[in-house]
Amino acid sequence: MTEQHDGGCQCGALRYRFQAPLQDIAHCHCSICRRSTGGIVTTWITVPATAFQWLRGTPQAYASSATCTRYFCPTCGAHLALATTLSPATLDVTVATLDEPDRAVPDRHIWVQSRLPWLDLDDHLPQEQQEVID
């Protein structure tokens, strides 16, 4: 049986579901994620695009770079997903918007070359200077 995971924005206007295992989860340290989420680090889970569906609402799309489109709630502003042309068969979902984020355990850090210098990474997870996309 395929794992099913649900999530949504803070105000409830957007709800989503994906059917995929909780794997390929990374803490991103890039400056674009910091600015678009307002967080020091954004944790993403990468899922097959075909496994993801919006259940309620229509997200606002924003092209944050030449290769990435980010999806936000137009009401509360929560950042829920990211699509990149570098990996068109996948979608990244913010772990913080999952209904059960505690179940999504990160396996690495990405874009650590952009890490804030005062943030100490003392968790023994692998660190990628940029991001390795398989």
N, C-alpha and C positions, 0 to 999 in steps of 0.2 A: 504494500500500500504506500502511495506517495504521501510524504509529509505535507500538511497544509498549514500555512501561517498567515495570519491576518494582522492588519495594522491600519493606522489612520492618523489624521492630523489632530491637533489639540481641540479644535472646535467641533469636530465630528462631521464637517461638510464633505470631507474626502475619506473614503474607506477603500482598502485594497486587499488583495489576497494573492499569494503565490503558492504554487505546489512544487516544492524543491527542498532538498535537505539544507540544513543550516551549516553551510561550509563556504569557503572562500570569503572570509570575513576579515576586513582590514581597517586599522586606524589610519586615516589619511591626515597628513600634516601640511598639505598644500595651502598656499595663501588664498586660492580661489574658494576652497571649502570653508576656510576661516571666515572670509568676508560674506559668503552667501548664507552661512548658518549662524554666524555670530559666536561660534564655539572655537575653542583652542584646537580641538581635534574632532573630526567627524568619522564615525565608524559606519562602514558600508558592508552590506552583503551583496554579492553578485549572484544573480539568478538568471536562468534562461528567460529571454524576453517572452517566449511563448508560454511560460509558466505563470506569468504575471497578468493580473486583470484589475482594473478599477471597478469597484463594486458600487460606489456612490460618488457622485460629483464629477466635475471635470477640472483637472488641475490647470494651473497657469504655467505655460512653458516659457523658459528664459534661456537663450543661447549665451552661456557664460564664457565660451571660447569658440574657436573655429571647429572644434571637434566634440563639444559637450553641450547638451541641452538638459537643464535642470527643471524639475517639476515641483511646484509650490501650491499650497492652498491659497486661493485668491481671497479668502476671508480672514484667516488667522495668520497666514504667512509661513506656516510650517513647511520645511523643505523635506520632501518625501522620497524623491527618486532622481536618477541621473541616467541619461543615455549617452553613449559615446560612439562616434563613427569608427573609433579604433577597435571596437568590439561590438559590432552591430547585432550580434545574436544574443547579447546579454543586456540586463538592466541592473543598475546598482540601486539598492534601497537603503535608506537610512535606518540603521538598527534601532535608534532611539524611538522611531515611530511604530515599531512592532508592538503588538499587544503584550507579548512576553519577551522583552529584549534581554532578559537575564539568561535566556536559553541560547542566545547567539554569541558564542565565545570567539573572540578574535584570534586569528592565527598569525598575524604579522602587522608590521607598520609599513606604510608606503609614503613616498615623498618626504623622507626624513631629511633630505637636503634643505627643505623649507621649514623644518621644525623650529619652533621658537627656542632660542638658546637657553632660556631659563627653565624649560620643561625637561625634567630628568626622566629618561626612559629606563627604568630599572625593573623591567618585567620579563626579560629573557626571551621575548618574541623576536623572530628574525626581522631585520630592518632592510628595506630596499631604498636606495638613494632616490629613485624615481618610482616607477611602478612597472613591474614585469607583467605583461599581458600575454597569457598563453593563447 
